[in-house]
Amino acid sequence: MVSFLAGILLSLLPERYRRWWEPASTLDFLRASFVSGLVQGLGCFVVFILRYLAFFQQRVMEMGGQVMGAGAEEALGVSSVQYGMGIVTTLEYLIQPLTLLLIYFALEGAVRLAGAAFTEQILPSLPLHLTAWAQERLAQRRAELARAMINRPHLMIMDEPFRGLDAMSRELMQEFYLRLFEQNRRTNLFVTSEIEEAIFLADHVVVMSSRPTTVRAVIEIDLPRPRDFNMLSSPEVYEYKRQAMEILHEEALKSFKPSGTQADFVEAYSRRHE
């Protein structure tokens, strides 16, 4: 019994975390996933219905009281008014955050139940699955960075190494990168489209122009090392960011300057209603 209850809890976890624990056989996990999906889907659906009935009764009584207070009691007997009150109340209930969460978890439980019953798959909870996916991506990027630096290269070129990471994971990787840099002090050519990332990591920020690509400016970053994220709120960082943004804004305007067929298209589009 204890093993089965543990299997119900562990069936919500992604497979990489389930492998750390072996409280039950694969069949127990499958049964546990079936039960957890059934309980989650049915429980959320019951709570959804009960909350809707209570909300509907309370909201209709409030609207009815407002109508009676206005001296229009006869309007409550009109079927169209009753129908409209029901539609408005239902829409108000459906857009509530807790209602949306109940709908989501009910559907997730139904999907887990169907996966265990028809395809014999143990489907984890989506928030936990996304958390595990983000941790895997973070570990993968850290491993890539470590492999690149293991041979102690004199020059290391990195082209958007933290692409595809969420904001929090990106900040963690930036801190990890800075710790590695402080340990070996190797020259790094770091390509990025994030201005704050460039200012935070680099000693020299090279701003490139649009096509044909040339070096527009080299901004010297005079920030002390070791660095931390508190520096990003300093006046010096704002000034560096302003310089880079001015240059990039000029280049963006150049790239959007109409010429040739672009000008013809813009002119024709502007005259479409003439």
N, C-alpha and C positions, 0 to 999 in steps of 0.2 A: 504493500500500500504506500509506504514511504517512497519507494522507488518510483511508483507510478506518479505520485504527486510531484516529485522532483522532475520527472520527465515532462509533466505539463508545463512547469516553469521554464525548463531548459528548451522546450520546443519553440519558445518564442524567440530564442537567440539564433543568430546566424550560425552556419555550420562550423565556421572556424572556431567559435567559442564553445559549441557543443562538444567538439573533439577533446576539449580539456577535461571533460567529465564523462564518466561512464557509469551512471547509476542505473541504466536500463539497457535492454537490447534494442535493436533497430525496430522491432515490432512494437515494443513499449513506447518508443518515441512516436511511432506512427499513430498508435492509439491515443497517445497524449496529445498529439497535434489535432486529431479529430475532436477530442473532448474540449480542448482549449478553444478551437474554432467554434464549436457548438455553443459553449458557454458565453464566449465573447459576443458572437453574433446575436444569439437569442436574448442575452442579458441587455445589450445595448438597444435592441429593438423594443423590448418591454419598457425600458426606461424612457425611450423616445416616445412611445405611445402614452404612457402615464403622464409625462411632462406636458405633452400636447393637450391632453384632456384637461389637465389642471389650468394650463395657460389659456386654453380656449374658453373655459368657463369664466375665469377671472376677467379676461379681456372683453368678452361679450357683455358681461354684467357692467363693466365700466362704460362701454359705448352705449348700452341701453340706458344707463343712468344719465349720461350726457344728453341723450335724445329726450328722455322724459323731463329732464331739467329745462330743456328748451321748449317744452309744451307741445311736442309733436309725437305723442304716444301712438297715434294711429299709424304712423309710418312703420312702427315695429311689426305690424301685421302684414305688411306688403312682402311678398315672397322675394322680389328682387332686392329689397333692402336686407333681408335676412341672408340671402345668397352673397351679397356684397360684403356684409360683415364677416361672414365665414371665410371668404377669400382673403380679405385684408388680414384677418387674424392668423390665418394659416401662413401667409407670406411673412408676417412679422415673426412668427415662430421659427420659420425655416432659416431666416438670415441671422439668427442668434449664434454666437460662437460655440456655445455648448451644444446646440443642436447640430451644427456642422461636425463637431467632434464625434458626437454619437453616431451620425450617419457614416462617417469615415470608419470608425472602429467596428460598426456593425457590418459594413461591406468587407472590411479586412477579415473579420471572423468568418464570414461566409466564404470568402476566397480560400482561407486556410482549411475550412471544413471540406470544401469541394476538392482541394488539392490532396488531402489525406484520403478522401473517400474514393475518388475516381482515378487519380494519377499516382497515388501512393507517394506523394512528395511532401516533405516537411517544410512548410513555408514559414519563415520567421516573420516577426513583426516588422513592418516597413521602417519605422523610425530607428529601430535597432539595426536593421540591415543597412540603412544609409549611414549610420554612425560607424559601423564596421567598414563600410566601403571607404569613407573618408579617412579612417585610420590606415587602411591598406594603401591608399594613395599617398598618404604622408610617409609611411614607412618605405614605400617604393622610391619616392623622391630622395629620402635621406640615404637610401642604399645607393642610388645613382650618383649622388654627390660624393659619397664616401669612396665608391669605385673610381670616380674621376680623379680623386686626390691621393689615392693610395700609392701611386708611382711618383709622387712629388714632382709634378710637371713645373717647368719654369714659367710657362704661360698657359693658362686654362681659359678656353673660350666657352661661354655658357649662353645659349640662345633661349631665352624665356624658360628657364629651368623650373619655375614654379607655376607654369601655366596649368589651368584646369583645377587648381586648388581653391577651396573656399577661403574667405577672408581670414578666419582664425588659423587655419592650417598654413596659409601663406605667411602670416606673421611668425608662426612657430618655425617655419623653414628659414625665414630671414634671420631669426635669432640664431638658429643652428649654423647657418652659413657664416655669420659674423664670428661665432666661437671658433669655427674651423680656420677662418682667416686670421684671427688673432694668434692662433697656435703656429701657423706656418709662414704667414706674411708673403704668400706667393702673389704674382701678378695675375689678375683676373680681368678678362674682357667680358663684361656682363651686359647682354642685350636685353632690354626690357622696354615696354611701352608705358610703364607705370612711373610717373614722375617722382612720387614720394618714395617708391622703392629705390629708384636710382639715387636720390639724395641720401637716403638712409644707409645704403650700402657702400657708396663709392666715395673716392677722394677727388675724382675728376668726372664730371658729367659731360659727355660729348653729345650735343644736340645736332641731329642730322636734318638736312633740308628735304623737300620733296623732289621728285624726279626732274632733272638728273640729280642724283643724291650727292651732296657735298657736305662738308663739315661747316655748319653755320656758326657754332660757338662752342667753346670749352669753358664750363663753369667750374671753378675751383671750390670744392666743398671743404670749408674750414671748420669741421666739427671734431671735437675730441674723441679719442678712442680709449677704451671700449665704449660702444654706443648702446643706447637703449631707446625704447619707443617714446619715452618722455621728451626726447629731443625734437620729435616731430611737431610739437606744439610751441617750439621756441620761435622768436622773431627771425632768427637767422634762416631757419628752414622755410619760413613763409617768403622771405626775400628771394632765396634760391628758386623756390617754386614759381614766384612771380616772373623772374627772369626767363625761366624755361617756358612758361605758359605764353608769354609775349611772343617769343620766337616761334613756337608751334602754332600759335594763332595766325601769325603772318603766313606761315607755310600752308596752313589749311585754306586760307583765303586764296592763295595762288592756285592751289589744286582745284578749287571750285570756280575759278575764273572762266566764264564761257568763251569758247572759241570755235570757229568752224561750224561743224554740224551741230554742236551743242547750242550755239547761239541761234541757229535756225530753228532748232527744236523748241527752245524757250520762247522765241518770238511766235512761232506757230501755236504753241500751247496757250500763250496769253491772248491770242486772238480767236480762240475757239468759240466764243459766244457772240462774236461780232456778226 
